[in-house]
Amino acid sequence: YTKKDGRLYRYYTCSKAMKRGHDTCPTKSVSACEAEHFVLDRIRAIGKDAELCRETFRQAVTQMAALRRGLKAEAKRIAGETGKVKEEVQRLATAVSEASNGAREALLGALEKTQQRLTTLENRAEEIRGQAESLKDCEVGEEGVARILEAFDRVWDVLHTPERERILRLLIEKVTYDGRTPEVAIT
């Protein structure tokens, strides 16, 4: 951004120009407002295009399934590891009760670390359960996706900047602008 006469002017600068000098890019920079409006218009278009709505829904279902699989796999791994750590806690507790002074102190230290590891695993398992439950609340049908996308402007208008940025980062991998052809591509 730059300031002039107390006003803030935001812009995006070509990454080539930033890395190799401004002579390497024909455009150098573009207005942030114009670029962002273009991106928002493309997002709005999804809600108005039945085929794009279906594709968005399909991708959302695919992503949700991948999230569920990931959580399930992590829960299974943590359950196995938790069982082993519980056995280690039991083994160390027995060894502490049978040990003498010097060995006992070392075993108590190991027992404390192992119990902390067990607590960490149990906390993560609880987080995974919570995430899995919250995914159930996120389930929406194809019609719901269309309604949500159609209501984009009403939702967008009440969001604060950090929330808007977070949503855009979730939706957009990258935006490229070719200054020679003034073409914008959104991934």
C-alpha positions as CSV (number, residue, x, y, z in Angstrom):
1,Y,0.0,0.0,0.0
2,T,0.9,3.6,-0.3
3,K,-0.4,6.8,1.3
4,K,-1.1,10.0,-0.5
5,D,-2.9,13.0,1.0
6,G,-4.0,10.9,4.0
7,R,-5.6,8.2,1.8
8,L,-4.5,4.6,1.7
9,Y,-4.1,3.1,-1.8
10,R,-3.7,-0.7,-1.7
11,Y,-2.3,-2.6,-4.7
12,Y,-0.8,-6.0,-5.7
13,T,2.7,-6.0,-7.1
14,C,3.9,-8.6,-9.7
15,S,6.1,-11.2,-7.9
16,K,8.5,-11.1,-10.9
17,A,8.8,-7.3,-10.5
18,M,9.5,-7.7,-6.8
19,K,12.2,-10.3,-7.3
20,R,13.8,-9.2,-10.5
21,G,13.0,-5.5,-10.8
22,H,10.1,-3.5,-12.1
23,D,11.4,-3.7,-15.7
24,T,10.6,-7.4,-15.9
25,C,6.8,-6.9,-15.6
26,P,4.7,-4.9,-18.0
27,T,2.0,-4.1,-15.4
28,K,4.1,-3.9,-12.2
29,S,1.1,-3.5,-9.9
30,V,-2.7,-3.6,-10.0
31,S,-5.3,-1.9,-7.8
32,A,-6.2,-4.2,-4.9
33,C,-9.8,-3.1,-5.0
34,E,-10.2,-4.0,-8.7
35,A,-8.5,-7.3,-8.3
36,E,-10.6,-8.2,-5.2
37,H,-13.8,-7.1,-6.8
38,F,-13.0,-9.4,-9.8
39,V,-12.4,-12.3,-7.4
40,L,-15.6,-11.6,-5.5
41,D,-17.6,-11.4,-8.7
42,R,-16.2,-14.9,-9.7
43,I,-17.3,-16.2,-6.2
44,R,-20.8,-14.7,-6.7
45,A,-21.0,-16.3,-10.1
46,I,-20.8,-19.8,-8.5
47,G,-24.1,-19.2,-6.8
48,K,-25.8,-18.2,-10.1
49,D,-24.5,-21.1,-12.2
50,A,-26.1,-24.4,-11.5
51,E,-23.2,-26.4,-12.9
52,L,-20.7,-24.5,-10.8
53,C,-22.9,-25.1,-7.7
54,R,-23.0,-28.8,-8.4
55,E,-19.2,-28.9,-8.8
56,T,-18.7,-26.8,-5.6
57,F,-20.9,-29.2,-3.8
58,R,-19.1,-32.2,-5.2
59,Q,-15.7,-30.8,-4.1
60,A,-17.1,-29.9,-0.7
61,V,-18.3,-33.5,-0.2
62,T,-14.9,-34.8,-1.4
63,Q,-13.1,-32.5,1.1
64,M,-15.4,-33.4,3.9
65,A,-14.8,-37.1,3.2
66,A,-11.0,-36.6,3.2
67,L,-11.2,-34.7,6.5
68,R,-13.3,-37.5,8.0
69,R,-10.8,-40.2,6.7
70,G,-7.9,-38.2,8.1
71,L,-9.5,-37.8,11.5
72,K,-10.5,-41.4,11.6
73,A,-6.9,-42.5,10.7
74,E,-5.4,-40.2,13.3
75,A,-7.9,-41.4,16.0
76,K,-6.9,-45.0,15.2
77,R,-3.2,-44.2,15.4
78,I,-3.7,-42.3,18.7
79,A,-5.8,-45.1,20.2
80,G,-3.0,-47.6,19.4
81,E,-0.4,-45.3,20.8
82,T,-2.5,-44.5,23.9
83,G,-2.7,-48.3,24.7
84,K,1.0,-48.6,24.5
85,V,1.6,-45.6,26.6
86,K,-0.8,-46.8,29.2
87,E,1.1,-50.1,29.4
88,E,4.3,-48.1,29.8
89,V,2.8,-46.1,32.6
90,Q,1.7,-49.3,34.4
91,R,5.1,-50.9,33.9
92,L,6.9,-47.8,35.2
93,A,4.5,-47.5,38.2
94,T,5.3,-51.1,39.1
95,A,9.0,-50.5,38.7
96,V,8.9,-47.4,40.9
97,S,7.2,-49.3,43.7
98,E,9.9,-52.0,43.6
99,A,12.9,-49.6,43.1
100,S,15.3,-48.2,45.7
101,N,16.4,-44.5,46.1
102,G,18.6,-43.7,43.0
103,A,16.8,-45.8,40.5
104,R,13.4,-44.7,42.0
105,E,14.1,-41.0,41.2
106,A,15.1,-41.9,37.6
107,L,12.0,-44.1,37.2
108,L,9.7,-41.3,38.7
109,G,11.1,-38.9,36.1
110,A,10.4,-41.4,33.3
111,L,6.9,-42.0,34.7
112,E,6.1,-38.3,34.8
113,K,7.2,-37.9,31.2
114,T,5.1,-40.9,30.1
115,Q,2.1,-39.6,32.0
116,Q,2.4,-36.3,30.3
117,R,2.6,-38.1,26.9
118,L,-0.6,-40.0,27.9
119,T,-2.4,-36.8,28.8
120,T,-1.3,-35.2,25.5
121,L,-2.6,-38.2,23.5
122,E,-5.9,-38.2,25.5
123,N,-6.4,-34.5,24.9
124,R,-5.7,-34.9,21.1
125,A,-8.2,-37.8,21.0
126,E,-10.8,-35.5,22.6
127,E,-10.0,-32.8,20.1
128,I,-10.5,-35.3,17.2
129,R,-13.9,-36.4,18.6
130,G,-14.9,-32.7,18.8
131,Q,-13.8,-32.0,15.2
132,A,-15.6,-35.1,14.0
133,E,-18.8,-33.9,15.8
134,S,-18.4,-30.4,14.3
135,L,-18.1,-31.9,10.8
136,K,-21.5,-33.5,11.3
137,D,-22.9,-30.0,11.9
138,C,-21.3,-28.8,8.6
139,E,-23.2,-31.3,6.4
140,V,-25.3,-29.5,3.9
141,G,-27.1,-30.7,0.7
142,E,-26.6,-29.4,-2.8
143,E,-29.6,-27.1,-2.4
144,G,-28.1,-25.7,0.8
145,V,-24.8,-24.9,-1.0
146,A,-26.8,-23.1,-3.7
147,R,-28.7,-21.1,-1.0
148,I,-25.5,-20.2,0.8
149,L,-23.8,-19.1,-2.3
150,E,-26.8,-17.0,-3.4
151,A,-26.6,-15.3,0.1
152,F,-22.9,-14.5,-0.3
153,D,-23.3,-10.7,-0.4
154,R,-25.5,-10.6,2.8
155,V,-22.9,-12.7,4.6
156,W,-19.8,-10.9,3.1
157,D,-21.1,-7.5,4.1
158,V,-21.2,-8.3,7.8
159,L,-17.8,-9.9,8.0
160,H,-14.7,-8.2,9.4
161,T,-11.5,-8.0,7.3
162,P,-9.8,-11.0,9.1
163,E,-12.8,-13.2,8.5
164,R,-13.0,-12.2,4.9
165,E,-9.3,-12.9,4.5
166,R,-9.7,-16.3,6.1
167,I,-12.6,-17.2,3.8
168,L,-10.7,-16.1,0.7
169,R,-7.7,-18.1,1.7
170,L,-9.9,-21.2,2.1
171,L,-11.5,-20.7,-1.3
172,I,-8.5,-19.5,-3.3
173,E,-5.2,-21.1,-3.9
174,K,-3.8,-18.3,-6.0
175,V,-4.7,-15.4,-8.4
176,T,-2.5,-14.7,-11.3
177,Y,-2.6,-11.7,-13.5
178,D,-0.9,-11.5,-16.9
179,G,-0.1,-7.9,-17.6
180,R,0.6,-8.5,-21.3
181,T,-2.9,-9.9,-22.0
182,P,-4.7,-8.3,-19.0
183,E,-5.9,-11.8,-18.1
184,V,-6.8,-12.9,-14.5
185,A,-6.8,-16.6,-13.5
186,I,-8.1,-17.9,-10.2
187,T,-7.2,-21.3,-8.8
